[in-house]
C-alpha cells in the first residue's frame, strides 16, 4: 500500500467483536451518532479508537476537507470530464449561482405540475416514466417508498429495453389518461429513446390526439427534446453538472413530485439539504458519511472484503439495495486515480442485498457460517408503514436486531461443528424514526456523501462512468455495420439468435 496512513492501519491488530463491549464500556456512545431522523450505529463493526485516529490521518493525507469544499463550491471535481458535480445545489446547498438556477428549474417544474393537476393536459390518471440508470432508479425508489398504493397517480417506471417491461406497464393504463415522462440527460440514450418511440406508437394506435403533447421531457439537453418532438413548454431542464445517478433531486424527480405532491418533494429536498450541511460542517469525529467511509475502507481496503451486503428491514425501502448498487459501484468501481495512475489496492466492493425478513431465509446462511467475511448493513424504521397488528412490525425489528447480535456473538458447538457460528462478523445498523420524505432525503444524501468520501480516501473520481461505454459502442457497431471481427463465441451467438444480422 503506497499510502503511509493506510499501511499504518493495516498494521493495527483486529478487534474481537465478541468481547469488544467488555473491553470498552464506552463503545456504544463512541460509535453511534444521531443526525436528524436517523441513528447510525457502527458499534458492532471492528472500528476502534486506534483505527479511527488512523483514518483521520488518512483523510488528512488525502486532503479530504479541500475536496469536500471543492464539491460544494461547484468546482470541477469531475476532473476527467472537466465539470462540477452539483447535485447538492438542487437541494439549496452549493455555489450561489447554481442554487439559483436549480430553484428556477424547480419553479418551472412546479408550474407544470400545477397545470397537470388543473387538467390542462386532460384528465391524467397514469404516469409512464421512461428512463434508465439514474434516470429511473431514483424516481422508482422515491415513488415506491413514499407512495405505495396511496399515490395520487398510477406510476409505472420503465427502464429495460426488453419490450416486455414496457408492454406490462402500459397494459394496465388507459392511453387517453396517460402522461409520458421521458428522462434522459442527453435525450439520446438508446434504450430510453426506443422505449419512448414505442410508447408514442401505443398512443397513436389507440387514437390519442397529439401524442407528443402528452410527453414531458426531463433532460439537460432541451434542444434535443424539442427536435424529437416535445413542445418547449413541456421540457423540464436540469443542469449539465448534475450526474445521472445523483439526479433524482432535479427534474428527473418529476414523477415523484407529481405522484406524491410538491410538499412531499420539498420535504425530500430539505432532508437531503440537512445532511448536506451536516457533511459539510461537522467535525470529522461526528461526521456520519465520513465515519461510514472509514468503516467501508477498513473492510474493503485493509481486510480485502470484496462485497458489502445491505438489508432493508422495511418493505418501503425494498428498492434501496438496487439504487445503491448503481450509486456505489458506478461511482467507485474504478481502477485508476484522478491523475490516471493505477490505484494502490481494492476500490468499491460489490454492493448487494435484499429485504428482511425474506433474506434471512435465502442468503443469511453464508453470512453466518460461510467462509467469506461480508460486512452487513441493516436499515430499519421505528415506525411501521402499515396499520396492521403491531406484532408484524415488532417481529420485523426483533429479527433485524437479532441478526446483528448473532453475527457478532456467534455460538460455539464443539460437539457439532455444523451448528457452530464463528461470530466476530461485523454489521452496521441505520435506524430511521420513520420512512418520511425528510428521512428518506437525508438517507439518500448520506449515501451520496459516503460514496464521495470513499472516493476521496482512495484518490479516485466518483463522477465519471466510462466503464459502461465500450459495450454500448460495440452494440452500436453491430447495429450499424453488422458483426465483424468478433471472437468465435460472439459470432456464433449473433448467428444463432439474430440470424447473423
C-alpha positions in Angstrom: 0.0 0.0 0.0 1.6 3.3 -1.1 -0.3 5.4 1.4 1.6 5.6 4.7 -1.6 6.2 6.7 -3.3 3.1 5.1 -0.2 1.0 5.7 -0.3 2.0 9.4 -4.0 1.0 9.6 -3.2 -2.4 8.1 -0.6 -3.0 10.8 -3.1 -2.5 13.7 -4.5 -5.6 15.4 -8.0 -6.6 14.5 -10.5 -6.3 17.4 -12.6 -9.3 18.6 -16.3 -8.2 18.3 -17.4 -10.9 20.8 -15.6 -9.1 23.6 -15.4 -5.6 22.3 -18.1 -4.1 24.6 -16.5 -5.7 27.6 -13.1 -4.2 26.9 -14.5 -0.8 26.0 -17.6 0.1 28.2 -18.0 3.4 26.4 -18.0 1.8 22.9 -21.7 2.4 22.3 -21.6 6.1 22.9 -18.4 6.5 20.9 -19.6 4.7 17.8 -23.2 5.8 17.5 -24.4 9.0 16.1 -27.9 10.6 15.7 -28.3 13.1 12.9 -31.9 14.4 12.4 -34.3 11.5 12.0 -31.5 8.9 11.6 -29.4 7.0 14.2 -26.2 5.4 12.9 -24.7 2.5 14.9 -21.2 1.3 14.0 -20.5 -0.2 17.4 -20.7 -3.8 16.0 -18.0 -3.1 13.5 -14.3 -3.6 14.0 -13.7 0.2 14.2 -11.6 1.1 17.2 -10.2 4.2 18.7 -6.8 3.4 17.1 -8.4 2.7 13.7 -10.5 5.9 13.9 -7.4 8.0 14.6 -5.6 6.3 11.7 -8.4 7.0 9.3 -8.4 10.6 10.4 -4.8 10.8 9.4 -5.7 9.1 6.1 -8.4 11.7 5.5 -5.9 14.5 6.2 -3.3 12.8 3.9 -5.8 12.7 1.1 -6.9 16.3 1.5 -10.5 15.3 2.4 -11.5 18.8 3.6 -10.3 20.5 0.5 -12.1 18.1 -1.8 -15.3 18.5 0.2 -15.1 22.2 -0.1 -14.5 22.0 -3.8 -17.6 19.8 -4.2 -19.8 22.4 -2.5 -18.1 25.3 -4.2 -19.1 24.0 -7.6 -15.5 23.4 -8.7 -14.6 20.8 -11.4 -14.4 17.8 -9.1 -15.2 15.6 -12.1 -11.7 16.2 -13.5 -11.9 13.6 -16.3 -14.9 15.4 -17.9 -14.0 18.9 -16.7 -17.1 19.7 -14.8 -18.6 20.1 -11.4 -20.9 17.7 -9.6 -23.7 20.0 -8.4 -26.4 17.7 -7.0 -26.2 19.5 -3.6 -27.2 22.7 -5.4 -30.5 21.0 -6.3 -31.2 20.9 -2.5 -30.1 24.5 -2.0 -26.5 23.8 -0.8 -23.6 24.9 -3.0 -22.5 27.6 -5.4 -24.9 30.5 -5.2 -25.5 30.8 -9.0 -26.1 27.1 -9.3 -28.5 27.1 -6.4 -30.4 30.0 -8.0 -30.5 28.1 -11.3 -31.8 24.9 -9.6 -34.6 26.9 -7.9 -35.6 28.4 -11.2 -35.8 24.9 -12.8 -37.8 23.6 -9.7 -40.2 26.5 -10.1 -40.7 25.6 -13.8 -41.4 22.0 -12.8 -43.9 23.1 -10.1 -45.7 25.3 -12.6 -46.1 22.4 -15.0 -47.3 20.1 -12.2 -49.9 22.7 -11.2 -51.1 22.8 -14.8 -51.3 19.0 -14.9 -53.2 18.9 -11.7 -55.6 21.5 -13.2 -56.2 19.1 -16.1 -54.6 21.5 -18.6 -53.3 18.3 -20.4 -56.6 16.4 -19.8 -57.8 14.1 -17.0 -54.4 12.4 -16.3 -54.5 9.3 -14.1 -51.4 7.4 -15.2 -47.7 8.4 -15.4 -45.4 6.4 -17.6 -41.8 7.4 -16.7 -39.2 6.1 -19.2 -35.5 6.3 -18.3 -32.6 4.1 -17.4 -29.9 4.0 -14.8 -30.1 7.1 -12.5 -33.0 8.4 -14.6 -35.1 5.5 -13.4 -33.7 4.1 -10.2 -34.0 7.3 -8.1 -37.6 8.1 -9.1 -38.6 4.4 -8.7 -37.2 4.3 -5.2 -38.9 7.5 -4.1 -42.3 6.7 -5.5 -42.3 3.2 -4.2 -41.1 4.1 -0.7 -43.3 7.1 -0.2 -46.3 6.5 -2.4 -47.0 2.8 -2.0 -50.6 2.3 -3.2 -51.6 5.8 -2.0 -50.1 7.9 -4.7 -52.2 10.5 -6.5 -51.4 8.9 -9.8 -50.7 5.4 -11.0 -47.0 5.5 -11.8 -45.0 3.0 -13.9 -41.3 3.4 -14.3 -39.8 1.6 -17.3 -36.1 1.2 -17.9 -35.4 -2.1 -19.6 -35.2 -2.1 -23.3 -36.8 -5.5 -23.3 -40.3 -4.7 -24.7 -41.9 -7.0 -22.1 -41.2 -4.3 -19.4 -43.0 -1.6 -21.4 -45.8 -3.9 -22.5 -46.6 -4.9 -18.9 -46.6 -1.3 -17.8 -48.9 0.0 -20.4 -51.3 -3.0 -20.3 -52.9 -1.5 -17.2 -53.0 2.1 -18.5 -55.7 4.0 -20.4 -53.7 5.8 -23.2 -56.3 8.7 -23.1 -55.4 9.3 -19.5 -51.6 8.7 -19.6 -48.8 11.2 -19.4 -45.3 10.1 -20.7 -42.2 11.4 -18.9 -39.0 10.8 -20.9 -36.0 11.1 -18.7 -32.6 11.3 -20.5 -29.8 13.7 -19.7 -28.7 13.8 -23.3 -32.0 12.8 -24.9 -30.1 10.3 -27.0 -29.9 7.3 -24.6 -30.6 4.3 -26.9 -32.8 2.3 -24.6 -34.8 5.2 -23.4 -35.5 6.6 -26.8 -36.5 3.3 -28.2 -39.0 2.8 -25.3 -40.2 6.4 -25.8 -40.9 5.8 -29.5 -42.8 2.6 -28.7 -44.9 4.4 -26.1 -45.8 7.1 -28.7 -46.8 4.3 -31.2 -49.0 2.8 -28.5 -50.8 6.2 -28.2 -51.1 6.6 -31.9 -52.6 3.1 -32.3 -55.1 3.9 -29.6 -56.2 7.0 -31.5 -54.9 9.6 -29.0 -54.9 13.1 -30.5 -51.4 14.8 -30.4 -49.5 12.0 -28.6 -46.4 14.3 -28.4 -48.5 16.7 -26.4 -48.6 14.1 -23.7 -44.8 13.9 -23.4 -42.8 15.7 -20.7 -39.1 15.8 -21.4 -36.7 15.6 -18.4 -33.3 16.5 -19.7 -30.1 18.6 -19.7 -30.4 18.8 -23.5 -33.6 20.8 -24.1 -32.8 21.4 -27.8 -32.6 17.6 -28.4 -36.0 17.1 -26.8 -37.6 19.8 -28.9 -36.0 18.3 -32.0 -37.5 15.0 -31.1 -41.0 16.5 -31.0 -41.6 17.7 -27.4 -43.2 21.2 -27.1 -40.9 23.7 -25.4 -43.4 24.3 -22.6 -43.2 20.6 -21.7 -39.4 20.4 -21.4 -38.1 20.4 -17.8 -34.3 21.1 -17.9 -31.7 20.3 -15.3 -28.0 21.4 -15.2 -25.4 19.5 -17.1 -23.3 19.4 -13.9 -25.9 17.1 -12.3 -24.8 13.5 -12.9 -27.4 10.8 -13.7 -27.1 8.8 -10.5 -27.3 12.0 -8.5 -30.2 13.5 -10.4 -33.4 12.5 -8.6 -33.4 15.9 -6.9 -33.7 17.7 -10.2 -36.5 17.4 -12.8 -35.7 13.7 -13.0 -37.7 13.6 -9.8 -40.8 14.9 -11.7 -42.9 11.7 -11.4 -42.3 11.6 -7.6 -43.2 15.3 -7.3 -46.3 14.8 -9.3 -47.4 11.5 -7.7 -46.5 12.4 -4.1 -47.3 16.2 -4.2 -45.0 19.1 -4.2 -44.9 19.4 -0.4 -43.5 15.8 -0.1 -40.9 16.6 -2.8 -39.8 19.7 -1.0 -39.5 17.8 2.3 -37.3 15.2 0.5 -35.1 18.1 -0.7 -35.0 19.6 2.8 -34.0 16.3 4.4 -31.1 16.0 1.9 -30.1 19.6 2.5 -29.8 18.9 6.2 -27.5 16.0 5.5 -25.5 18.3 3.1 -25.0 20.8 5.9 -24.0 18.0 8.4 -21.5 16.6 5.9 -20.0 20.0 5.1 -19.9 21.5 8.5 -19.5 18.7 11.1 -16.2 17.8 12.8 -14.7 14.6 11.3 -15.3 12.7 14.5 -19.0 13.4 14.3 -19.5 13.2 10.6 -21.8 10.3 9.6 -20.8 9.9 5.9 -17.1 10.2 6.7 -17.3 7.7 9.6 -19.2 5.2 7.4 -16.5 5.6 4.7 -13.9 4.8 7.4 -15.7 1.5 8.0 -16.0 0.8 4.3 -12.3 1.5 3.8 -11.3 -0.9 6.6 -13.2 -3.8 5.2 -12.5 -3.3 1.5 -9.0 -1.9 1.6 -7.5 -3.3 4.7 -9.2 -6.7 5.1 -9.9 -7.2 1.4 -13.7 -7.9 1.7 -15.0 -8.0 -1.9 -18.7 -7.5 -1.1 -20.9 -5.4 1.2 -24.4 -6.5 2.0 -27.3 -4.3 2.6 -30.7 -5.4 4.0 -33.7 -3.2 4.4 -36.0 -4.4 7.2 -38.8 -2.3 5.8 -40.8 -3.1 2.7 -40.9 0.6 1.8 -37.1 0.5 1.3 -37.1 -2.7 -0.8 -35.6 -0.8 -3.8 -32.8 0.8 -1.8 -30.2 -2.0 -2.5 -30.7 -1.7 -6.2 -30.4 2.1 -6.0 -27.2 1.8 -4.0 -25.7 -0.8 -6.4 -25.5 1.9 -9.1 -24.6 4.7 -6.8 -21.6 2.9 -5.2 -20.4 0.6 -8.0 -20.7 3.0 -10.9 -19.2 5.8 -8.8 -16.2 4.0 -7.2 -15.8 0.9 -9.4 -12.6 2.3 -10.9 -9.0 1.1 -11.4 -7.2 4.5 -11.7 -6.8 7.5 -9.6 -7.8 11.1 -10.5 -4.4 11.6 -12.3 -4.8 8.3 -14.3 -2.3 6.2 -12.3 -3.3 2.7 -11.1 -5.0 2.6 -7.7 -2.9 1.0 -4.9 -5.4 -1.5 -3.8 -9.1 -2.6 -4.0 -11.7 0.1 -4.6 -15.5 -0.4 -4.3 -16.7 -3.8 -3.2 -19.7 -5.4 -4.8 -22.9 -4.0 -3.3 -25.7 -6.5 -2.9 -28.6 -7.2 -0.6 -32.3 -7.6 -0.2 -35.3 -7.2 2.1 -35.6 -8.6 5.6 -37.0 -11.0 6.7 -37.1 -12.6 3.3 -33.3 -12.6 3.0 -32.9 -14.5 6.3 -34.4 -17.5 4.5 -32.2 -17.1 1.4 -28.7 -15.7 2.0 -28.0 -15.4 5.7 -26.6 -18.9 5.8 -23.5 -17.7 4.1 -23.3 -14.6 6.2 -23.3 -16.6 9.5 -21.4 -19.7 8.6 -19.8 -19.1 5.2 -16.0 -18.7 4.7 -16.3 -15.2 3.1 -16.3 -12.2 5.5 -19.0 -9.8 4.5 -19.8 -6.6 6.3 -23.5 -6.2 6.7 -25.7 -3.1 6.9 -29.2 -3.2 8.4 -31.7 -0.5 7.8 -35.0 -0.2 9.7 -37.6 2.2 10.8 -39.0 2.7 14.3 -42.5 3.4 12.9 -44.2 0.9 10.7 -45.6 1.7 7.2 -48.9 -0.1 7.8 -51.9 -0.1 10.1 -52.0 -3.9 10.8 -51.4 -5.7 14.1 -48.3 -4.2 15.7 -47.0 -7.7 16.0 -45.9 -7.5 12.4 -43.5 -4.6 13.0 -42.3 -6.0 16.3 -41.4 -9.3 14.7 -39.6 -7.4 11.8 -37.5 -5.3 14.2 -36.7 -8.1 16.6 -35.4 -10.2 13.7 -33.3 -7.2 12.4 -31.7 -6.6 15.7 -31.2 -10.3 16.5 -29.4 -10.9 13.2 -26.8 -8.2 14.1 -26.3 -9.6 17.5 -25.9 -13.2 16.2 -23.4 -12.1 13.6 -21.3 -10.5 16.3 -21.7 -13.0 19.1 -21.7 -16.4 17.3 -22.1 -19.7 19.1 -19.6 -22.4 20.0 -20.6 -26.0 19.5 -17.5 -28.3 19.6 -19.7 -31.4 19.7 -21.5 -30.5 16.4 -19.4 -28.1 14.2 -22.2 -27.9 11.6 -24.2 -26.0 14.3 -21.4 -23.7 15.3 -21.4 -20.0 14.5 -18.0 -18.3 14.3 -19.2 -14.8 15.3 -16.9 -11.8 15.1 -18.8 -10.8 11.9 -19.5 -7.0 11.6 -22.7 -5.1 11.0 -23.9 -1.6 10.9 -27.4 -0.6 11.8 -29.1 2.5 10.5 -32.4 3.2 12.3 -34.9 5.8 10.9 -37.6 7.4 13.0 -39.9 6.7 10.1 -39.8 6.5 6.3 -40.9 10.1 5.7 -39.8 12.3 2.8 -37.4 14.2 5.1 -35.8 11.0 6.4 -35.5 9.4 3.0 -33.9 12.5 1.6 -31.4 12.6 4.4 -30.7 8.9 4.0 -30.0 9.1 0.2 -27.9 12.2 0.7 -25.9 10.3 3.4 -25.1 7.5 0.9 -24.1 10.1 -1.8 -21.7 11.8 0.5 -20.4 8.5 1.9 -19.7 7.4 -1.7 -17.8 10.7 -2.3 -15.9 10.3 1.0 -14.8 6.8 0.0 -13.6 8.2 -3.4 -11.5 10.9 -1.8 -9.9 8.4 0.6 -9.0 6.3 -2.4 -7.9 9.2 -4.6 -10.4 8.4 -7.4 -13.0 10.4 -9.4 -16.5 9.1 -8.5 -18.3 11.2 -11.1 -17.4 9.6 -14.4 -18.5 6.2 -15.7 -16.6 5.4 -18.8 -16.7 1.7 -17.9 -20.2 1.4 -19.4 -19.3 2.8 -22.8 -17.3 0.0 -24.5 -20.2 -2.4 -24.6 -22.5 0.3 -25.9 -20.0 1.2 -28.7 -19.8 -2.5 -29.8 -23.6 -2.8 -29.8 -23.9 0.3 -32.0 -21.3 -1.0 -34.4 -23.2 -4.3 -34.7 -26.4 -2.5 -35.5 -24.8 -0.1 -38.0 -22.3 -2.3 -39.7 -23.1 -5.9 -38.8 -20.9 -8.2 -36.8 -17.3 -8.0 -37.9 -14.1 -9.4 -36.4 -15.5 -10.8 -33.2 -14.4 -13.9 -31.4 -16.0 -17.2 -32.5 -18.3 -17.3 -29.4 -19.8 -13.9 -30.1 -20.2 -14.6 -33.8 -21.9 -17.9 -33.1 -24.3 -16.3 -30.6 -25.2 -13.5 -33.1 -25.7 -16.0 -35.8 -27.9 -18.3 -33.7 -30.1 -15.6 -32.1 -30.1 -12.8 -34.7 -29.6 -14.7 -37.9 -26.2 -13.2 -38.3 -27.6 -9.7 -38.5 
